[in-house]
Amino acid sequence: MTTGTMIFGAIPLMLSSDAGYEARHDIGVVLIGGLTLGIFFLYYPLSACYTVKRFVERKRKPL
């Protein structure tokens, strides 16, 4: 939820057209791109690791 809020908060930076918008536009693009890629490279592999761990634990027989 925090990452989504940060992404939506950076949209006005990317879409602004006031004085000095070039720098704000670049910052907005970097923020949105980095956070979006961070979601895909963190949350999906992390959930896959937990799925594999659960699968291995179910296959293991109790002592």
Buried (B, 14 or more C-beta within 10 A) or exposed (E): EEEEEEBEEBEEBBEBEEEEBEEBBEEBEEBBEEBEEEEEEEEEEEEEEEEEEEEEEEEEEEE
